[in-house]
């Protein structure tokens, strides 16, 4: 592979003295925007395949959540104004005389996701959806449709993607806690816990400090004492989840802005700060591995909502992650791997202009020992990049 470089990482990430990791949970306003953009892309792909036999050009990766207003209170408050969500982007609206029911698809895909992922929020009453989708530019649509004639998907942007493996202990803990607290089994047992859960993890040497922000649902909380007791339960649930991933000392603080003397508590009517306290936007939250990791390689691409056929801003982040994970999983000589990919607009997506792999090897082992296998893994993943499309459409790969 003429465009491959392999360089050395001097130390493993977890050997560093300080580490910071964040995850915005499924009910965070930014994550909501990512999810709704991605759900619309999936719905479009399914329609295009069913009616046209191929996934048509679209990029619906622009979404803005304008927070509403509410009056939460112990025992149950009320929504004053619904949150409003604006879905914008480009999509094929008509092909060979068949019109795409965009408005209907937007409303259905958004409502279905909200109903499936929130246990209290009413998607019909508490949310207002706006469609701002228009057809794509002629040049990009033409570039996209060349694949129909050649069978080769061409990159519709000059962009980069990054991935790394394995996850550190702190990264696993942050992921585990949010997913556990937002699991259906926990919501069934603790309906007072809303879906807007953000976890910030800081590791200094061997001590882990976690700060959790959780939007409590007011109608399941009687008074201040009940809130304090249930917040204590939240910390215990998080501790149990964290202990399955690490035996390090873990300190957990929940809803640090609460002020008991002033009667200020993190209460919501629907389980998300989007009802009143916060707004959201695609691309401001988790990267494709579900985390925000400033001490790791990241880029600013908003993967959610981009088409899964030619948009390298989406595909390269996913395939770079797959390359790094495969290298670490299959080659015992590699302790840690970073992968960087750069595309060039108009070139086949399977042929990046730059592939840079950084490896942290086991002590005393040179990267030359694994060079041939590294090349094989990269070639295999890039040649099968088209398979990512079906996995994204099926929902088996998440990008937030």
C-alpha positions in Angstrom: 0.0 0.0 0.0 1.9 3.0 -1.3 0.0 5.6 0.8 0.5 3.8 4.1 2.7 5.0 6.9 3.3 3.2 10.2 4.7 5.2 13.1 5.4 4.4 16.7 3.5 5.4 19.8 5.9 5.9 22.6 3.5 4.9 25.4 0.0 3.5 25.9 -2.7 6.0 26.6 -3.7 4.5 29.9 -0.1 5.0 31.1 -0.6 8.8 31.0 -1.1 10.5 34.4 -4.3 12.3 33.5 -7.2 11.3 31.3 -10.6 13.0 30.6 -13.6 11.2 29.1 -17.2 12.4 28.6 -20.4 10.9 27.3 -23.6 12.8 26.6 -26.5 10.4 27.2 -29.3 9.4 24.9 -31.5 12.2 26.3 -29.0 15.0 26.0 -30.2 17.7 23.5 -27.1 17.2 21.3 -27.5 13.4 21.2 -31.2 13.8 20.4 -30.2 15.8 17.3 -27.6 13.2 16.3 -30.1 10.4 16.7 -32.9 12.1 14.8 -30.7 13.0 11.9 -29.4 9.4 11.7 -32.9 8.0 12.0 -34.0 10.1 9.0 -31.0 9.0 7.0 -31.9 5.3 7.7 -35.5 5.9 6.8 -34.5 7.6 3.5 -32.1 4.7 2.7 -34.9 2.1 3.3 -37.3 4.1 1.0 -34.7 4.6 -1.7 -33.7 0.9 -1.7 -37.4 -0.3 -1.8 -38.5 2.1 -4.6 -35.3 2.7 -6.6 -33.0 -0.2 -5.9 -30.2 2.0 -4.7 -29.5 4.5 -1.9 -30.0 8.0 -3.4 -27.9 11.1 -2.6 -28.7 12.7 0.7 -27.0 14.4 3.6 -29.5 15.3 6.4 -26.8 16.1 9.0 -28.0 19.5 10.1 -30.4 19.6 13.0 -31.0 22.1 15.7 -33.0 21.6 18.9 -34.5 24.8 20.3 -35.3 24.1 23.9 -38.8 24.7 25.2 -40.0 26.0 28.6 -41.4 24.2 31.6 -42.4 24.4 35.2 -41.2 21.3 37.0 -42.1 20.7 40.6 -42.2 17.9 43.1 -45.1 15.6 42.4 -45.3 16.8 38.8 -45.0 20.0 36.8 -46.0 21.0 33.3 -44.7 21.9 29.9 -45.3 25.5 29.0 -43.8 25.5 25.4 -42.7 22.4 23.5 -39.1 22.0 22.4 -38.8 22.6 18.6 -36.5 20.6 16.4 -35.4 21.8 12.9 -34.1 19.1 10.6 -32.1 20.5 7.7 -30.1 19.1 4.8 -30.2 17.8 1.3 -32.0 14.8 -0.1 -33.3 13.3 -3.4 -36.9 14.4 -3.3 -38.0 12.7 -6.6 -36.5 10.1 -8.9 -37.9 8.6 -12.1 -41.3 10.2 -11.5 -41.6 8.9 -8.0 -41.9 11.5 -5.2 -40.3 10.9 -1.8 -42.8 11.7 1.0 -40.1 13.6 3.0 -42.4 15.5 5.4 -44.2 12.3 6.4 -40.9 10.4 6.8 -39.4 13.1 8.9 -42.3 13.2 11.3 -42.6 9.4 11.5 -38.9 8.7 12.0 -38.5 11.4 14.7 -41.7 10.5 16.6 -40.8 6.8 16.5 -37.3 7.4 17.9 -38.5 9.7 20.6 -41.2 7.3 21.7 -38.8 4.4 21.7 -36.1 6.1 23.7 -38.0 8.2 26.3 -40.2 6.7 29.0 -42.1 9.9 29.9 -41.7 12.5 27.1 -44.8 12.7 24.9 -43.5 13.0 21.3 -46.8 14.5 20.1 -47.3 17.1 22.8 -43.8 18.0 24.0 -42.0 18.2 20.7 -42.6 20.2 17.5 -40.7 19.1 14.3 -39.8 21.3 11.4 -38.6 20.1 8.0 -36.0 22.1 6.2 -34.9 19.6 3.6 -34.1 20.6 0.0 -32.6 18.8 -3.1 -28.9 18.5 -3.3 -26.6 20.5 -5.7 -26.4 19.3 -9.3 -22.6 18.6 -9.2 -22.7 16.5 -6.0 -25.8 14.6 -7.1 -24.0 13.8 -10.4 -20.9 12.7 -8.6 -23.0 10.5 -6.4 -24.9 8.9 -9.3 -21.7 7.9 -11.1 -21.6 4.9 -8.9 -24.7 3.6 -10.6 -22.8 3.4 -13.9 -19.4 2.4 -12.6 -20.2 0.4 -9.5 -17.6 2.4 -7.6 -18.6 4.8 -4.9 -16.7 8.1 -5.1 -15.9 10.3 -2.1 -18.2 13.3 -2.0 -15.9 15.3 0.2 -12.2 15.7 1.1 -12.2 14.8 4.7 -10.6 12.7 7.4 -11.5 10.0 9.8 -9.8 8.7 13.0 -10.2 5.7 15.2 -8.3 4.0 18.1 -8.3 0.9 20.2 -8.6 -0.4 22.8 -10.8 1.6 25.0 -9.2 2.6 28.3 -10.7 1.6 31.7 -12.1 5.1 32.2 -13.6 5.1 28.7 -15.3 1.8 29.4 -16.6 3.0 32.8 -18.1 6.2 31.3 -19.9 4.2 28.6 -21.1 1.5 30.9 -22.6 3.9 33.4 -24.6 5.9 31.0 -25.9 2.8 29.1 -26.7 1.1 32.4 -28.6 4.1 33.9 -30.5 4.5 30.6 -31.3 0.8 30.2 -35.0 -0.3 30.2 -34.5 -2.5 33.3 -33.2 0.5 35.3 -36.0 2.8 34.0 -38.6 0.3 35.0 -37.2 0.1 38.6 -36.3 3.8 38.8 -38.7 5.8 36.6 -37.5 9.0 38.4 -34.3 8.9 36.3 -34.7 10.8 33.0 -32.8 10.0 29.8 -30.7 13.1 29.9 -27.7 11.7 31.7 -24.2 13.1 31.1 -21.1 11.5 32.6 -17.8 13.3 32.9 -14.8 11.1 34.0 -11.4 12.3 35.1 -8.6 10.0 36.0 -5.5 11.3 37.9 -3.0 8.5 38.2 -5.1 5.6 39.7 -8.0 7.7 41.1 -11.2 8.1 39.0 -13.5 11.0 39.7 -16.9 10.9 38.0 -19.5 13.7 37.7 -23.0 12.6 36.7 -25.7 15.0 35.6 -29.1 13.3 35.6 -32.4 15.0 34.8 -34.8 13.7 37.4 -38.5 13.3 36.5 -40.5 15.4 38.9 -43.7 13.4 39.1 -41.9 10.5 40.6 -40.4 12.5 43.5 -42.4 13.6 46.5 -40.2 16.2 48.1 -36.7 17.3 48.9 -35.9 14.3 51.1 -37.2 11.9 48.5 -35.0 13.6 45.9 -31.9 13.4 48.1 -32.6 9.7 48.8 -33.1 8.9 45.1 -30.0 10.8 44.1 -28.1 8.6 46.6 -29.6 5.6 44.9 -28.4 6.9 41.6 -24.8 7.1 42.9 -25.0 3.5 44.1 -26.3 2.3 40.7 -23.4 4.1 39.0 -20.9 2.7 41.5 -22.1 -0.9 40.9 -21.8 -0.4 37.1 -18.3 1.1 37.4 -17.0 -1.7 39.6 -17.6 -4.2 36.8 -15.0 -2.3 34.7 -12.4 -1.3 37.2 -11.1 -2.0 40.7 -9.5 1.5 41.0 -10.7 4.0 43.6 -13.8 5.7 42.1 -15.4 8.9 43.5 -18.9 9.8 42.1 -20.7 13.1 42.4 -24.3 13.5 41.1 -26.1 16.7 40.2 -23.3 18.9 41.6 -25.2 22.1 41.0 -28.0 21.2 43.5 -28.4 23.7 46.4 -30.5 22.2 49.2 -30.6 25.5 51.2 -32.0 27.4 48.2 -34.3 24.5 47.2 -32.6 24.2 43.8 -32.7 20.7 42.3 -32.3 19.2 38.8 -36.0 18.5 38.2 -37.6 18.1 34.8 -41.1 17.1 33.6 -39.9 14.9 30.7 -36.5 13.7 31.7 -34.4 16.0 29.5 -33.0 19.5 29.9 -34.2 20.2 26.3 -37.6 21.0 27.8 -36.3 24.2 29.3 -32.6 24.4 30.2 -30.6 23.5 27.1 -30.5 23.5 23.3 -28.9 21.0 21.0 -27.2 20.5 17.6 -25.8 17.7 15.5 -22.1 17.1 15.8 -21.6 18.8 19.2 -21.7 15.5 21.2 -20.3 12.0 21.1 -18.0 10.8 18.3 -18.8 7.6 16.5 -17.5 5.5 19.3 -20.0 7.1 21.7 -17.5 9.2 23.6 -15.9 12.6 23.8 -12.2 12.0 24.4 -10.0 15.2 24.2 -6.8 13.2 25.1 -7.4 10.9 22.1 -7.4 11.6 18.3 -10.7 13.1 17.3 -12.1 15.1 14.5 -15.1 17.4 14.3 -17.1 15.6 11.6 -20.8 15.3 12.4 -21.3 11.7 11.2 -25.0 11.4 12.0 -27.3 12.0 9.1 -24.6 11.8 6.4 -25.3 9.3 3.6 -23.7 5.9 4.3 -22.5 5.3 0.7 -20.1 8.1 -0.3 -19.7 10.5 2.7 -16.3 9.9 4.0 -17.0 12.1 7.0 -19.1 9.3 8.2 -17.5 6.2 6.7 -13.9 6.9 7.4 -14.5 7.4 11.1 -16.2 4.1 11.3 -13.7 2.1 9.2 -10.7 3.8 11.0 -12.2 2.5 14.2 -12.7 -1.0 12.8 -9.1 -1.1 11.5 -7.7 -0.1 15.0 -9.9 -2.6 16.8 -9.0 -5.4 14.5 -5.3 -4.7 14.8 -5.4 -4.8 18.6 -7.8 -7.8 18.7 -5.9 -10.0 16.3 -2.2 -9.1 16.8 -0.8 -9.8 20.3 2.3 -7.7 19.4 0.2 -4.5 19.3 -0.8 -2.9 22.6 -2.6 0.1 21.1 -3.5 1.4 17.7 -4.5 4.7 16.2 -5.7 5.0 12.6 -6.0 8.1 10.4 -7.6 8.2 7.0 -7.9 11.1 4.5 -10.1 11.1 1.4 -10.0 13.1 -1.8 -13.3 14.2 -3.3 -14.1 12.3 -6.5 -11.7 9.4 -5.7 -13.0 5.9 -4.8 -13.8 5.8 -1.1 -11.8 2.5 -0.9 -8.7 4.4 -1.9 -7.8 7.1 0.7 -5.0 9.5 -0.2 -3.4 9.0 3.3 -3.5 6.0 5.7 -1.5 6.6 8.8 -1.3 3.9 11.5 0.3 4.6 14.8 1.2 1.6 16.9 2.2 1.0 20.5 4.1 -2.3 20.4 4.8 -4.8 23.1 8.2 -4.1 24.7 11.1 -5.1 22.5 9.0 -5.7 19.4 9.4 -3.7 16.2 6.4 -2.7 14.1 8.2 -4.2 11.1 7.2 -7.6 12.5 3.5 -6.9 11.9 3.7 -4.6 8.8 2.4 -7.2 6.4 -0.5 -8.1 8.5 -1.3 -4.5 9.2 -1.5 -3.9 5.4 -3.7 -6.9 5.0 -6.2 -5.7 7.7 -6.3 -2.2 6.1 -6.9 -3.5 2.6 -9.6 -5.9 3.9 -11.5 -3.2 5.8 -11.3 -0.6 2.9 -12.3 -3.1 0.3 -15.4 -4.0 2.4 -16.3 -0.5 3.3 -19.5 -0.8 1.3 -20.8 -3.3 3.9 -20.9 -0.5 6.4 -23.9 0.9 4.5 -26.2 -2.0 5.3 -25.0 -2.1 9.0 -25.9 1.6 9.4 -29.3 1.1 7.7 -30.0 -1.9 10.0 -29.0 0.2 13.0 -26.2 -2.3 14.1 -23.7 0.5 13.9 -24.3 3.7 16.0 -22.6 7.0 15.3 -23.4 8.7 18.6 
